Amino acid sequence: PGAAPVARAPYRLAPSEMKELAKQLKELSDKGFIRPSSSPWGAPVLFVKKKDGSFRMCIDYRELDKLTVKNRYPLPRIDLFDQLQGSSVYSKIDLRSGYHQLRV
């Protein structure tokens, strides 16, 4: 919160990588996965060669991750959701404030 925008300089790419970048960005844009941005925040792109010789686009978010506020609570366990499947009534009790309100 209140941090100055981070925009790292792009990594140098070979001309073949620039063509691949343009191709992949167009494909992602056509599918609606990405859109043009004017944000002052940014992260550099690089390519990793796959076993089949094609390129995988990767984004280096390390600088942005340093400024990200981490989740305060862990993600819920998926196995608990499986146990709730088929239930029709749910309740939530705040045990910290509700401890003295329950008759035992």
C-alpha positions in Angstrom: 0.0 0.0 0.0 1.4 3.4 -1.0 4.4 1.9 -2.8 5.8 3.6 -5.9 5.0 1.7 -9.1 7.6 -0.9 -10.2 8.4 -1.3 -13.8 11.6 -3.2 -14.6 13.3 -2.7 -18.0 12.5 -5.4 -20.4 15.0 -8.2 -21.0 16.8 -8.2 -24.3 15.2 -10.6 -26.7 16.6 -12.0 -30.0 14.6 -11.1 -33.2 13.2 -14.6 -33.3 12.0 -14.2 -29.7 10.4 -10.8 -30.5 8.4 -12.5 -33.3 7.3 -15.2 -31.0 6.4 -12.7 -28.3 4.2 -10.7 -30.8 2.6 -14.0 -32.0 1.8 -15.2 -28.5 0.5 -11.8 -27.3 -1.8 -11.6 -30.4 -3.0 -15.1 -29.7 -3.7 -14.3 -26.0 -5.4 -11.0 -26.9 -7.6 -12.7 -29.6 -8.7 -15.2 -27.0 -9.6 -12.5 -24.5 -7.0 -13.6 -21.9 -5.1 -10.3 -22.0 -5.8 -6.7 -23.0 -3.7 -3.6 -23.6 -2.7 -1.8 -20.4 -1.5 1.7 -19.5 -0.5 0.8 -16.0 2.8 2.2 -14.6 3.4 -1.2 -13.0 5.2 -3.8 -15.2 7.3 -7.0 -15.3 9.7 -8.2 -17.9 9.0 -11.1 -20.2 11.4 -13.9 -21.1 11.2 -17.2 -23.0 12.1 -20.7 -21.9 12.5 -23.4 -24.5 10.3 -26.4 -24.2 11.4 -30.0 -24.9 9.6 -29.9 -28.3 11.6 -26.7 -29.3 8.7 -24.2 -28.9 8.9 -21.3 -26.5 7.1 -20.9 -23.2 6.5 -17.2 -22.3 7.4 -16.5 -18.7 6.9 -13.3 -16.7 9.4 -12.3 -14.0 7.2 -11.0 -11.2 9.9 -11.1 -8.5 10.0 -7.3 -8.0 6.2 -7.1 -7.8 6.0 -10.1 -5.5 8.2 -8.2 -3.0 5.6 -5.5 -2.6 2.6 -7.8 -2.6 0.6 -8.0 0.6 0.5 -11.7 1.5 -2.8 -13.4 2.4 -3.5 -13.2 6.0 -5.4 -16.5 6.1 -4.5 -19.8 4.3 -6.6 -21.1 1.5 -9.4 -23.5 2.6 -8.7 -27.2 2.4 -10.3 -28.7 -0.7 -11.1 -32.0 1.2 -13.3 -30.0 3.6 -15.4 -28.8 0.6 -15.8 -32.4 -0.5 -17.2 -33.3 2.9 -19.8 -30.4 2.6 -21.1 -31.6 -0.7 -24.8 -32.4 -0.6 -25.4 -30.5 2.6 -28.3 -28.1 2.8 -27.8 -26.3 6.1 -24.6 -24.5 7.0 -23.7 -22.5 10.1 -20.8 -20.3 11.1 -19.7 -19.8 14.7 -17.1 -17.2 15.8 -15.6 -19.2 18.7 -13.6 -16.2 20.0 -16.6 -14.0 20.6 -19.2 -16.7 20.8 -17.5 -18.9 23.4 -19.4 -17.5 26.4 -22.7 -17.3 24.5 -23.1 -21.1 24.1 -24.7 -23.1 26.9 -22.9 -26.3 27.7 
